[in-house]
Amino acid sequence: MAKDKEKFVREITSRDDDFAQWYTDVVLKAEMADYAPVRGCMIIRPYGFAVWERIKEEADRRFKATGHTNAYFPMLIPEHLLQKEVDHFDGFAPEVLWVTHGGDEELAERLIVRPTSETIINTMYSKWVQTYRDLPILINQWCSVFRWEKTTRPFLRTVEFLWQEGHTVHETYEDAQEETLRMHEIYRQVIEDEMAVPVILGKKSDSERFAGADATYTLEAMMHDGKALQSGTSHNLGQNFAKMFDIQFQDREGKLATAWTTSWGISTRLIGGLIMVHGDDRGMVMPPHVAPTQVIIVPIALHKEGVQEKAQELYDSLNGRFTVKLDDRTEYSPGWKFNQWELKGVPLRIEIGPKDIEKNQVVFVRRDTNEKIFVPMENLADQVDEMLETIQKDMFQAAKKRMEENTFTVKNFDEFKERMAAGNPFLKGMWCGDEECEAEIKDETTATIRCIPFDDKQEEIDTVCVHCGKPAKHMVYYAKAY
Amino acid sequence: MAKDKEKFVREITSRDDDFAQWYTDVVLKAEMADYAPVRGCMIIRPYGFAVWERIKEEADRRFKATGHTNAYFPMLIPEHLLQKEVDHFDGFAPEVLWVTHGGDEELAERLIVRPTSETIINTMYSKWVQTYRDLPILINQWCSVFRWEKTTRPFLRTVEFLWQEGHTVHETYEDAQEETLRMHEIYRQVIEDEMAVPVILGKKSDSERFAGADATYTLEAMMHDGKALQSGTSHNLGQNFAKMFDIQFQDREGKLATAWTTSWGISTRLIGGLIMVHGDDRGMVMPPHVAPTQVIIVPIALHKEGVQEKAQELYDSLNGRFTVKLDDRTEYSPGWKFNQWELKGVPLRIEIGPKDIEKNQVVFVRRDTNEKIFVPMENLADQVDEMLETIQKDMFQAAKKRMEENTFTVKNFDEFKERMAAGNPFLKGMWCGDEECEAEIKDETTATIRCIPFDDKQEEIDTVCVHCGKPAKHMVYYAKAY
C-alpha cells in the first residue's frame, strides 16, 4: 500500500483557464464541501466546517463583547406572519419552501422554512418589549436558512446555508443607526483582520437594499476573477417591522412609542469568498487566523534515527499555542505530503530531517509565497507566531494590492464599457441616484452598483452621472457580482 | 419608576402542589424559553440558550479530544433516502414534516425535514469510504431536528429541538462498540460532572431501542417528581445502515468488507432535565459549571460612600476567571435583586455593604442551600472558586441522594404496583427478557423498562421475573418516564 512511488494527483483546473471550474475543483479536492443528494444543497465537510467554526468564534466573540446574546427561534414560520410585512414577503415569496404536511395530515396552516427570521423574531419582541427599560434588545442567532434558488454553487449560493442573523430593538433612530454601523464594523474586522479579505464599505442603492429595510450597509470583496462578492450586510430597518409587528414601549416620558429595529448577517458564503480571494492552482490557501490547521510538520527520512523523536518534540512544543499537525504517516513520501497539505492550504509547513537536526534548525515553507526559510531551533514557537502573523498580513496586502490594481476611475460610459469588457474590474464612477439609470447600466453591462461609499471615501470624480450625464449625487462602485 | 417599594412578583406555583405547572412557570419566569407562535415550537431565550452553549462547549471539547470533527449536512432529505432503511423509516414516518412546494412550484420529489440524519449522512459515507485507511470516520453535527409531536412541552418535547448527532464508521464490530460506549461515557461526564445530574447507565430493551440500531445505550436521570428522563443515547447500528447504504471498503487483506456504524445524541431536552432536577419554589438553580452567570454581586446601600467603587473592584477581580455580573441598578432595591437572581438560579450571590467594607469582608449566599457565609476579602477569587466547586459537588450529591432514596428493590408485582402507586420511584427488579411481559407491565402501571444496567451493576435480586414469574434474564430499572 506504500504511496511513495505513487504520483500525487491534484486534478485542479488552472485558475486562469476556467475560474468557475477551478473554484469547484478546489472546493471538492480540498474537501471543503461536497454535493448533496438534495437539489441545490451541499455538505459542509469537516475541513470546510472548521473554517466556519473559526469565523463563528471570531464573530461571536465580538458580538458578545458588544453586549449581544444568542438565542434560538423556530425554523418554521406560519404563513400569516410572513405576510404581515408586504414588501418583505414580496421579496422572499418566490423562493420560500413550504411545509404542508405532518405525518399523513395536511396542516391547518402552511409553514414557511425560514428564509430569514425578522417576522418571527419581531413577533416575539412585540411581546417582550414593554418599557424603555427593556431596551435595547440585542439578540443574535446562529442557524441555517433556505432559499429555493434555481442555480446553485457550493458556499456561494445554495438552497440551505448557515448564517448568523442579529436582530435588535432600540429606543431611537440614532441608537438603531449606531448599532447598524457597529455591526458593519465588526464584520469588517472579521473579514479583513481574520480572513485577510479586503473589502469596500458602503451603503446599498435603494434597488439593492434588503426587502423591508430603510438602509442596507454592505461589505464588498473582490474575487480573483475581479467580480464582487457581497460578504455581509447590516440593515437599519427603521420602524418598518416595529410598526407591522407592534413593537411599542412606554418611553422615558411615559408615552407610548414605536421602537426601531436592525438586523445583520454573515453566512457560509464567506467561505466561498475566502477560496476565491486566496486560492491558487495548487489549491486552497488559508489565512493563519482562520486556518483549521496552521502548521503542518513533515519529517524527512522518518526511518533515520532521531527524526521521529525530534518531530514529535517539535509538535509538543507548538501544540496548544497553534493548531498543529504532525504528519508521520509512513505510507506516504514527504513529497506526497507536501502536495496534500498545499492542496489543503495549510499556511506554514515545517520540514525536519537528519541534516536539519545536525544543524539544530528546521525549514519553514510558506504556503502563500512558497518561500523556504531555514530557522534555528531556538525559540521556535515565537518564530512560528511571527511567521504566521507575517503570512496573515502579507495575504491581506496581496489581496488589497490586487483589488486596487483592478479598480479604475471612469468618467464616461464609453470608458466604463471598455473597462468592463476588458475584464471584471471595480469601477469608481459618479451616479445620478436614479433607479432607472442604474437599471440601464445593469442591462447594458451586467454590472451593478455594489455600494455608495461612506462620505469620507467619496471622491468628486466628476459633476455628472457616468451613464446619463445628469447631475451626479454620489460616487459609487460598479462591478459584476456573484 | 423606582422599584424599591414594589414587591417582587415571582408567580411560581409550588413544586409539590403541581409539578407540571411549576415546571412551566420556572421555564417562563426565569426566561429560559417562551412559547412560539408556531404549534409545538418554543423560543430558546438568551438565558436558556446560554445554558445550551455551556453544555455544547463541554460536550464539543470532549468530542474533539477523542478525534471527532464537526460538519454540516442538509436539513432536507429526499423521500427515497429515508425509505431505504425500512425499520428506520417506519419508526419516524408518522411524525415527519414534509416540504412539498418551492415558491409556487410543486417539487418533483417531496422532502423530509430531518428527524435525524442517518440516511443522508450514510449516503455520503458510502461515497467517501473506499479503503480501511479512510476509517474510522468520526463526524458530529450540531443542528436542529423535527418531530411532528402531538403533545409538546418546552425543552422536554417540542416539534423542533436542538441537538448534536454523531455518526461514525468503523472497520470492525469491536471498534463500533468501543465508540458507542466511549460516547456514552462522555455523555455521563457532561451530565453528571457538568450538569450535576446523576444518571443510571445501561442498555435499552429491544422495544425501546432506536429504530435501526442493534443496541441503544441510555442515561436515565430522575426528575424531582421521581419520573425518569432519557437524557442521551448512543447507538451501535451494527451493519444495518452500512448494508442499506452500501458503505463498503477494501479491508487490510484487500477484500471488500461492509462497515460498522454508530450514532449518538444529546439535545436541548437536557435543559428540561436540569430544571426538573435542581429547580425549587424560588425558581431555577444552576450548577456552577453550566451557569450562564456564576456569581452575582449585589451592593447594599449603593448610595453610601465607597460602596459602588468597592463593588466594582470586586467585579474586576473576579471577571474573566468566572462569569460574573454586578447588579448596580439604582431603581431596584437589594431585596428585589436577590429575588430576581434567585429566580434565575445564579449559584453564588456576593453581597457587599458599608459594614462589610469596614470589616474587610463580603457575604456569600449560596443559591442551593440559602446558606449565608461571611468571607474575608483576601484571596477572594480562590474562595469563590472553592465555593463554586463545593456547590457543584453538593448539588450533585443532593440529587444523587434523592435518587437513591427514591429507588426501591421489588421482588414481586404486588410490591411493584404498590410502590408505583405511592409515587414515581425507580424500581429495581428482575425481568424475563420477554417483550410481551414488558408491554403488560407498561399497560398495567405506565412504567417502562428504563434500562438494563451494565454487568458490573447487575444485582441478583431474585431468580424470576418480577411480573410473570418466569426465569429472570436481567435486573432492570422500571420507572414512569417523560
Interface residues (C-beta under 8 A of the other chain):
Chain A: M1 D34 A36 P37 V38 C41 M42 I43 I44 R45 P46 F49 A50 W52 E53 T69 N70 A71 Y72 F73 P74 M75 L76 I77 P78 L81 A93 P94 E95 V96 L97 W98 V99 T100 H101 G102 G103 D104 L111 V113 I120 T123 M124 K127 W128 R133 I139 C143 S144 F146 W148 V159 E160 L162 E331
Chain B: M1 D34 A36 P37 V38 C41 M42 I43 I44 R45 P46 F49 A50 W52 E53 T69 N70 A71 Y72 F73 P74 M75 L76 I77 P78 L81 A93 P94 E95 V96 L97 W98 V99 T100 H101 G102 G103 D104 L111 V113 I120 T123 M124 K127 W128 R133 I139 C143 S144 F146 W148 V159 E160 L162 E331
